[in-house]
Amino acid sequence: MFVSFGPGDEVLHTGLFMQEEVEYNLIHLIAENREALRIKTEENDLVFAHTAGHNCWLWLSPVLAEERRASLVQQLAEMLADRGLRGVTGTPVTGKLFAEAYGRLTGQSYHVRMMMEAYHCPQVQRPHDVSGKLRQAEPRNIPLIAGYLAGFVKDCFGTESAPDEHIGYAGAATESGKLRLWVDRDQPVSMVHLAHQSARHARINEVYTPPEFRKQGYASAAVAALCAELLSKGITPMLYADAANPDSNKVYQSVGFKRTGSIADLRFQ
């Protein structure tokens, strides 16, 4: 019934999966991890991907009959009951279905940690009259980027952290060439990260502007510039935005991002 899969598997390129590919884009990243548990059905109507220490991701074909949907989820939950899952991520209906099945077997309840909106940008709308230019981050920017990451974590999750805790990640992101800074008059004022690229999409995250530089259009300009670069290469930008943060959703919508659906981050307890 269940078989393993890897990056480039046919299931990730079927029409049904591609209908919800923006919502489930992170599965492409997990599929590249040989240490991850990556399973699907032989019929290509279920995809499960899990990296230890993180939420699992579960996709179910949108045309599955209700009886088969429930049966597959029950079988999957039984197979994973002793894996100690932290949580599940998927569309609200799919996530809830699995969380309830897993909870019945393990005695665990669940709660919604975050609701996310999935967006893609088929056509970019650049903001006007924003001073500055998007530049690739350089090694000399690493301490600054670490501070930005601490601010980003605080804004998104309410968690305090010291910039030094983010130095390693800031260095790796800079070295990868995927982290960009919007620079105005030689002063970095905003950050945007190209987190991952798959065959059809590139996922953007860690968009951050320090409080003293906000309300000047820097984040919009940075995201728009990166989107234009990706679109010129035939890659569609996508991202996840916290549904509870209307300001960030407005920023993304203003530069051309269109909502494709909702994703629920459910945690077991």
N, C-alpha and C positions, 0 to 999 in steps of 0.2 A: 504493500500500500504506500508506504513512505520510502523515498529514496533520497540520496544526497545530491547536492548540486553545487556548482561553483560559478565563478564569474563567466559571463558570456553564455550561460545556459539558455536553452531555447525558451524556458518559462519566462525569462525576463524580457523576451522580445515578442511574446504573443500579443495579439490585439487586445485581449481582455486585461492583461496586466498593464499594458501601455495606457489603457483608459484611466488608470489610477497611478500611473508612474510618478507623477509629481508628488502625490501624497506619500508614496512608498519609496521615494528616491533613495533613502538611506540604506535600503536593502542592497543596493548596488555596492556600497562601501563594505558592508558586512560580508558580502559574497566574496570579496577579495581576501578576506582573512582566513587563512588555513586553519587557525585555531578555533574558529567559530563553528557552532553547530548550524548547518545549513541543510534543510530538508524540504522536500516538496512531495506532492503526490505524482504518481505516474501519469495521471490525467492532466497535470499542470493546472489544477484548480485550487491549490493551496501552496503557499510559500511561508516557511518559518525560518527565521534567522536570529541567532543569539550569540552575542559575545559575552563571556563571563564578566560579571560585575556591572552589566548594563541591562536595560530593558530588552526583552525579546521583541521582535517585530513579526506580526502575523498578517498576511494577506489572504483573503478568500475571494474567489471569483465572484463578481457581482451577479452572475447569472445562475449561481448554485441554487438548487431546490432547497427549501427550508429543512427537509428531513436529512438530506446529505450534509448540509452545512452543520447541523447539530451533531450528526454522527462523526464527522471528521474532527470537529473540535473536541468532542468527548474522547476519541481515540488519542488525539494529540496530548490532551491534558493527562491522560492516564500514563502515557509514555514519559511525560516530563514531571510527574508528581514528585519525584525525589531529587530533582535538579536544583531546587532552591532558587527559583526564579525571583528576581527583585520586582518585576512588573512586566506589563505588556503594553506595546504601542501599536495602534492601528486605528482604523476609522472607529468612531464611537460605538457603532453597533457590533463590529467584529471584536473590538477590545473588551466590551462588556460581556459578550458571549463566552469568550475564553476565560476571562477573569472569574466568572461565575462557575464555570465547569472546573477550573483549577481550584477554586475556593472550596467547592464541595468535597474534593478529594483530599485537600491539605488542611482544611479547617481555617484557612486564612480569609480575611475580608480584604477589601480593596478600597482605594479612594482615588479620586481624580487629582493628580498632582498638577497637571497643566493641560489646557486645551490649546492646540496650535492650529493656525490657519496655514494651509499650503498655497503658495503662489508661484506662478511662472510669468515670465516677461517676454511675450512674443514680439513686442515692439517697444523700444525705449523712448521716453519723453525727457529730454535733457532740460533741467531747470535753467532759467536765464539769469544773467547778472550775478553769478556766484563767482567770487574771486578765487583764484587758485588753480591747481592742476593735480591730477592723480599721478602719484609716483610709486615705484616699487620700494618697499621698505629696505633699509640698509642696516648692516651690523651696528652702526653707531646709534641707530634708533631703538635697539633692543630694550634698554632700560625704560624708555618712554612707552614702548609698546606694553611692557610688563605692567606699568601703571594703568594704561588703558584697559588691559585685561582685568585687573583688579576692580576697576570701575564698572566694567561690563558685567562681571559676576555679581557685584552688589546690586546693580540696577535690575538684572534679570531674576536673581534668586534671593536677594536680600541677605547675601552672605558676605561678611567682612573677610578680606584676605589681604595680606601684604604683597606689594609688587614683587618682592623677591621670590615669592612662591610661584610666580608665573614666568620667571626668567628662562627656564628651560624650554617651555612651550613657545615663548616669544622668539627665542633663538631658532628653534626648529622651523617655525612658521616663516620666519624671515629668510632662513637658508633655502627653504623650498621655493622661494620666489613667488609665492601665492598671496602674500600679505601686502596690501597697498595702503598708502597714506595720502590723504588730501592735504596738500601743502599750500598755504597762503602766505605770500611774502616771506618765504623761507621758514615758516613756522608750521609744523604738522598740527592739524586741527581736527582730524577725523580719521577713522580707520575702517577698512573693510577687508574681509578675508575670503578668498576663493577656497573653500574647504575641500571640495572634491569634484571631480569631473567624471561623468559616465558617458556612454555613447551619444546620448542625445541632450543631456542636461549638465549644467554646472551649478553646484549648490553654494550659495553665498551665506556666510554667517559672521558673527562677531562684528557687527556694525556698531561703532561707538564714537561718540563725540563728547569730550569733557564738558561739564556744565558751563564753563566760562566761554565756550565757543558755540553754544547751541543757539537755535533760532536764526541762523544766518544761511541755512541751506547747504551746509557743508556735507552732511550725511547724504542728502539727496543727490548732490553733485557727484560724490564719490561712488555711490551705488550705480548711478546712471552711467558714469564713465566706464566702470567695469562691465556693466551689461552691454554697452555698445561694443566693447572689445570682444566679448564672447559671441554676440550675435554676428559680428563680422566674420567669425570663424565657423558659423553654422551651428553653434551651440546655444541652446535656450537656457537662460539663467532661471534658477528657482531658489526658493528659500522657505523656511518655516518662521512664522511670526506668532508671538504669544497673543492669543485671542483677547487677553485681559489688558493689553497695552494698545489703546486706540491710537496713540501718537505714532508709534512705529508702523502700525498698519497703514496710516495715512501717508507716511513718508514713502512707503513702498508703492502704494497705489498711485501716488503723484508722479512717479517716474515710469509707470506703465505696467506694473505687476497686476495680474488678474488672479483672483482667488479661484482655486480648483476644488477645494474641499477641506474638511476638518480632520484633524488627527488628535486622538486622545492619548495622553501619557498617564497610564493607570499604575498605581503602586500597591503591592500586597503588604499586608500588615497582620 
